[in-house]
Amino acid sequence: MFSFFRKKEDKSFGEVKKEEPTDYSDATGIAEYFKNETGVTFDKQMNILNNKVMTFCKQRGINSFSKLLSLLDRDADIKQELIDYLTTNETFFYREFKQIEELVSLVKKDSSTVKIMCAPSSTGEEPYSIAIALLEAGVKADKFKILGIDINSDALNKAKRAVYKQRNVRNLSDEIVQRYFYKQDDKFILKDSIKSLVEFRLINIFDASFATLGKFDYIFSRNMFIYFDAQTKARAKGILQGMRKNQEQKIFFGHADEL
Ligand SMILES: C[S@@+](CC[C@H](N)C(=O)[O-])C[C@H]1O[C@@H](n2cnc3c(N)ncnc32)[C@H](O)[C@@H]1O
């Protein structure tokens, strides 16, 4: 009797799908998708990628990489979550400060208002460093505009909050910290006077919308190319070069970026 009803149930609810088998064996498709979308390559770190994406899937009840791939194509939220999860956002104030000093001296020589872009800005330390260094050099706040862009939405939310830890401000002198931050317990909270000098946008440098940001006098693009392969670096470089107001102006890359 019981089996009769089971059978009947199976027939009438034929659309009840069989559970797809769990399969986290090969993340190659995810690596390709991620590289196409962001430029970031995991070619030499496939084991790391495999483990990370498996954790990502398990946390969301996605039982295979192929299922994740099909979701990525139609679910913008999952796509953003994966980008936030897989991009590396390490940065700190006054990183490679010599380049910031070079920028400051160029801006001081410039007679007009300048537009500066940090692509990528990650959690904000780089564009805020530029703002602080310019003010410290006596440049008036209305002489410059700074835009920070990044593909990682978590990083940008942190940038907008601008609440940092000791390790983020380790390169700053006590005087600078006192002038530009409030100290609360173990937190360093950037003052609004600096926060208001930087705008942030969530954007992928490979998206067509990147070009709509306009042209910039100075572009910083540090420590992003390290995640790209040679071909992607060349493509990204061309895109960034096209964003300069003056084609003679060099772009500030990080020393590890190896163009
Ligand atoms: C290590 S951080 C560099 C931050 C800062 N420029 C510095 O040098 O300290 C690299 C950043 O590149 C961003 N990124 C990677 N691919 C990107 C893309 N296609 N478009 C925009 N940002 C991207 C990541 O989200 C990450 O925040």
The ligand as an SDF file (V2000), in Angstrom:
LIG
                    3D

 27 29  0  0  0  0  0  0  0  0999 V2000
   46.1210   44.8880   -3.3600 C   0  0  0  0  0  0  0  0  0  0  0  0
   44.8340   46.0240   -3.7300 S   0  0  0  0  0  0  0  0  0  0  0  0
   45.7880   47.4850   -4.1430 C   0  0  0  0  0  0  0  0  0  0  0  0
   45.3030   48.7210   -3.4250 C   0  0  0  0  0  0  0  0  0  0  0  0
   46.1870   49.9670   -3.5560 C   0  0  0  0  0  0  0  0  0  0  0  0
   46.2250   50.4430   -4.9260 N   0  0  0  0  0  0  0  0  0  0  0  0
   47.5790   49.7150   -3.0390 C   0  0  0  0  0  0  0  0  0  0  0  0
   48.5150   49.5860   -3.8530 O   0  0  0  0  0  0  0  0  0  0  0  0
   47.7760   49.6480   -1.8350 O   0  0  0  0  0  0  0  0  0  0  0  0
   44.2880   45.3900   -5.3160 C   0  0  0  0  0  0  0  0  0  0  0  0
   42.8390   45.7910   -5.6260 C   0  0  0  0  0  0  0  0  0  0  0  0
   42.5810   45.5890   -7.0150 O   0  0  0  0  0  0  0  0  0  0  0  0
   41.1780   45.4000   -7.1240 C   0  0  0  0  0  0  0  0  0  0  0  0
   40.8640   44.8800   -8.4780 N   0  0  0  0  0  0  0  0  0  0  0  0
   41.2100   43.6770   -9.0100 C   0  0  0  0  0  0  0  0  0  0  0  0
   40.7460   43.5680  -10.2650 N   0  0  0  0  0  0  0  0  0  0  0  0
   40.0810   44.7280  -10.5390 C   0  0  0  0  0  0  0  0  0  0  0  0
   39.3760   45.2170  -11.6760 C   0  0  0  0  0  0  0  0  0  0  0  0
   39.2460   44.4920  -12.7840 N   0  0  0  0  0  0  0  0  0  0  0  0
   38.8250   46.4600  -11.6160 N   0  0  0  0  0  0  0  0  0  0  0  0
   38.9380   47.2200  -10.4800 C   0  0  0  0  0  0  0  0  0  0  0  0
   39.5860   46.7920   -9.3720 N   0  0  0  0  0  0  0  0  0  0  0  0
   40.1570   45.5710   -9.3920 C   0  0  0  0  0  0  0  0  0  0  0  0
   40.8890   44.4330   -5.9830 C   0  0  0  0  0  0  0  0  0  0  0  0
   39.5390   44.4040   -5.6330 O   0  0  0  0  0  0  0  0  0  0  0  0
   41.7950   44.9810   -4.8670 C   0  0  0  0  0  0  0  0  0  0  0  0
   41.0910   45.8200   -3.9870 O   0  0  0  0  0  0  0  0  0  0  0  0
  1  2  1  0
  2  3  1  0
  2 10  1  0
  3  4  1  0
  4  5  1  0
  5  6  1  0
  5  7  1  0
  7  8  2  0
  7  9  1  0
 10 11  1  0
 11 12  1  0
 11 26  1  0
 12 13  1  0
 13 14  1  0
 13 24  1  0
 14 15  1  0
 14 23  1  0
 15 16  2  0
 16 17  1  0
 17 18  1  0
 17 23  2  0
 18 19  1  0
 18 20  2  0
 20 21  1  0
 21 22  2  0
 22 23  1  0
 24 25  1  0
 24 26  1  0
 26 27  1  0
M  CHG  2   2   1   9  -1
M  END
$$$$
